[in-house]
Amino acid sequence: MLPLLFALLQQVSDPVPVQSSASTAVFSGRARVLDVRAPRLSDAITIDGQLTEPAWQRASRLTEFTSYNPVDGRPAQDETEVRIWYADDAMYVGIRAFATPGTVRATLAERDRITNDDWIALHLDTFNDRRRAFVFAVNPFGVQADGMRTDQSAGPGVSRAALQSVDLSQDYVWQSKGRLLDDGYEVEVRIPFKSIRYQMRATQDWGLQIVRQTQRTGYQDTWAPTSKANQGFSPQAGYLRGMTGMKRGLVLDLTPTTTASTRGTRNENSWRYGSQGEAGGDVRWGVSSNFTINATANPDFSQVETDVGQIPGDVRFANFFPELRPFFVEGSEQFDAPNRLVNTRSIVQPLGAIKLTGKIPRTDVGLLSALDAPSAGSDGTTSPLFTIVRLRRDIGDQSTAGIVLTDRHEGARFNRVAGFDSRLQFAKTYSAEVRYATSLTRDSTDRSGTLWEANTGRTGRGYGYRYGIQGFSPTFETRTGFVNRVDFVRGQINQRFTMFGRKGGWWDQRQHFFSGSSLWSYDGFAQRESPLETKLSLDNSMTIRGGWKVSVIPDLQIVTFDARRYAGYAVAPLNGVDTTAFTASGSQRTSSTTLIVNTPQWKRIGATLTAIAGTEPEFFETSTVRRRDVEAQIDLRPSTQIRIGTLLRYQRFVRARDGSRFSTQVVPRLRLEYQFSRALFLRFVGQMESRDRSALRDPRTERPLLRRTAGGSYTARSATKSLLGRGDVLVSYLPSPGTVVYVGYGTGVDATETMRPIDVQRTNDGVFIKISYLFRVRGTTR
C-alpha cells in the first residue's frame, strides 16, 4: 500500500506527458507539462495545410493554452492544439486552432503584415539563454511573419506577446500553408535548420513558447502559462528537450542583385531624365551552427523599401528611421546597443561590407566592417571606413553585461565611441541598468564627450515602476549611431497600476501610468539650476470586452526656453532703428489632453482615432500655442485579397496670446493593395500634405523675427505654404526572402502656387526595377 501511495504522490509532484490512445505524447500547458520531447522521424510530407500524413499522428501534441493579454492566468477561450516533430534537416509544426464558426479573421496578406489577422507564433529560443527567440508566425492561410524577439523589444503599452514586440525586419527561409475550416483553421509549417542559428551541441535543448492571437476577442493566449508579474517573457517559456541528429548541411547562400532606374525632374517647361543601373550581391555562410559570416559588394539600396511614415513629436530634433536593408537586418540583434550607439543607416552607400554574428557559450558576438562611398564622406572624396564591435555576456539567469566599440575613420578624421552597459535582474520582478560611453572626435578640432545612464524598475502584475536618469555632455558625438540631442540631463519617474475585470464582465483591464520627467542643460544640472523642462502625464487606458481600447491622457508641461538656443535671433527694426537682440520669453505652463480609441479588428474593418486638444510650448517664437489634432486611420478588408488603408491627419496651432493662426497641417493618405497570391501583389500609395505657417514674430513687440545666416547677415523667418504630394505604384513578386522582383513607378506633385489640389503638377517621377535571386548552395552535411 505504501509503495503505491508513494508512486501516486510522485506522479502528482512530477507531471509527465499524458499518453493518447495512439501513443502520442500530450503536453498540457495548463498542467505545466512543459518539457516537450518531440519525436525524430524520417517521414516525407507535403506542406499543404492538411495534417493528414501519419507523421502528424506520432508528433508531440501541445494543448491547453492559457490567456496572457489583456488578462493573464485564465484558461484560453478557444482551444488550440500544436503538433511538433523533427527530421534530420528541419522542424515540422502542425497547428489546429478551433474557433466559433465565421469568426476567424484572415486575409491573403503581404509578408509580415498579418497583425490585423488571427495568427499563431512559434518562439524558438535556440540557444536556451531565456533572452531572445526566433519567431515564426502564420495567419490562417499560412502567410508568414518572422523575426527576432528580445525581452527589451516591447515598447511601453505593447503586450510582450504581440507581434509588435518582435523585430520583423529579419526574414528567414521556411515553408507554411494553411486553410480555413468550419470551426477554425489548420496550418502546416516546416523550418529548415539551416535557416536559423543554434548551439554547437550533439543534443539540443531549446526554449519553446507558442502565442495565439484571436482578433474576435482581442485576446492573446500562450501555451506555457505566462504571468505579467515577471520581468521576462522568454524565461517563462517551456522547452524542447533532447533533439539529436540535426544536420544543417552546407549553409551557403548567394544572392545576386541587379537594379535599374530612370528618374526625371521638371526644369521649367522641359523634363530632364537620367538612368542608372547597378549590380551587386550578398553572401551568407554558416560557418557553424552558431556563427554566420555575411558579406556584400555594392549592395542594393534603391527606393524599393519606403521609410516608415512619421509625424515629428518635436520638430527641433531629427526622427529615427529603422534599418530595412537586408544585409544589415540579418543578425541585427547581435548589434543591439543602448542609446542607439549603433545605427547602420549611418553607413549610407557601402562599396562593400562584411560581418560576423553568433554566440559562443554565454557571449553574443557581433563584428562589422564597411567601406562607404566617397560621396558619403565629409570632403566628398574620401571613403569612410566603419568598424563596429558588440560583445554581450550572459550573467546568471537573466542579467547581462556588454561593451560596444565603434569607429568611423576618414583620412585624418575619425569618430570613436566606446561604451559599457549592464542589466541586472533579480527576484523575477526587479531590474537595474547602468550605461556609460565616451566619444573622441577629430576633424578641425579634437573633442571628447560622455553619456551616462542609470535606472531601476519593478514589473508586477498590479503595480510597477521605473526610475531613471541619463546625461549627454555637450560634446558627445557618434557618427555610427543615432543621438539627436546632446547637452542635457533628464530624470524620469514612471508608476503603473493595473486592474483586471471579472471574467465575463464588460471590461478586461485598466491601466494607469503616471509619468514625470525633468530636463536640465548638462552644466545647469551640475550647478543645481532649475530644470528647463518639466512634464507630468497620466495615461488612463481601458481594454473593453471584445477588443476595444480607450485611452485618455492629460499632461502638464512647464518650459523655460534655453537662451543659448536663440543667440542667432534678432527682432526686425522699426522706423529705421537697428535690429535688436531677441530675448526668449519666460517660463510657459501648458496642458493638453489626448484621446485614443482603437476598435477591434472586425472581419471587414478596423479603426483608430487620436485627438489632442490643449496648449503647448512653441519653441520657434518661445510662446504658447493652442493645439488641435485629429488623426483617423481606417483599415478596410473588402475581401481576403483587397486591403485599403486610409489616414487623415489635421493639425492646427493658434497663438494663445492673440488667437492668430500659427500653423496648419493636413495630410490625407491612401494605400490600396491587391494580393493576387501569397507571392504576388500590387500596391498603390498616395499622399498629399498641406502646410501653412505664418511668419515668425517676437511675442513682446509682434515685430518679425530674424535669424543670422552663416555670412553674418539676418534673414526674416517668413510665412511658408506648400501643397505637395506623392504617388507610388509597386508590383512585387516575392516567393521567398532573397528572391524578389520589384517593378515600381513614383511621382511627386506640387500645387503650392495656388494651394488647390486640382492644380497639381508633376515635378519629378521615376521608374525602377529590382531583381534578385537566392541560391542555396547544396553540399555535404556535417
WOTA-V246965 format. One record per helix or strand of 2 or more residues. SS is the DSSP state (a for helix, b for strand). FROM is the first residue (numbers start at 0). LEN is the number of residues. If there is no record, write none. Layout:
ss=SS from=FROM len=LEN
ss=SS from=FROM len=LEN
//
This chain:
ss=a from=1 len=12
ss=b from=17 len=2
ss=b from=24 len=4
ss=b from=34 len=2
ss=b from=38 len=2
ss=a from=53 len=5
ss=b from=59 len=4
ss=b from=65 len=4
ss=b from=79 len=7
ss=b from=89 len=9
ss=b from=118 len=7
ss=b from=131 len=8
ss=b from=143 len=7
ss=a from=162 len=3
ss=b from=174 len=7
ss=b from=183 len=9
ss=a from=192 len=3
ss=b from=202 len=12
ss=b from=218 len=4
ss=a from=233 len=3
ss=b from=237 len=7
ss=b from=251 len=16
ss=b from=269 len=19
ss=b from=290 len=7
ss=a from=325 len=4
ss=a from=331 len=4
ss=a from=337 len=3
ss=a from=343 len=3
ss=b from=349 len=11
ss=b from=362 len=10
ss=a from=373 len=3
ss=b from=384 len=11
ss=b from=398 len=12
ss=b from=412 len=14
ss=b from=429 len=13
ss=b from=445 len=14
ss=b from=462 len=10
ss=b from=487 len=13
ss=b from=506 len=14
ss=a from=521 len=5
ss=b from=532 len=12
ss=b from=547 len=12
ss=a from=562 len=4
ss=b from=568 len=3
ss=b from=579 len=2
ss=b from=587 len=11
ss=b from=604 len=14
ss=b from=622 len=14
ss=b from=641 len=14
ss=b from=660 len=15
ss=b from=679 len=14
ss=b from=703 len=5
ss=b from=713 len=3
ss=b from=719 len=17
ss=b from=738 len=12
ss=a from=756 len=3
ss=b from=760 len=16
//
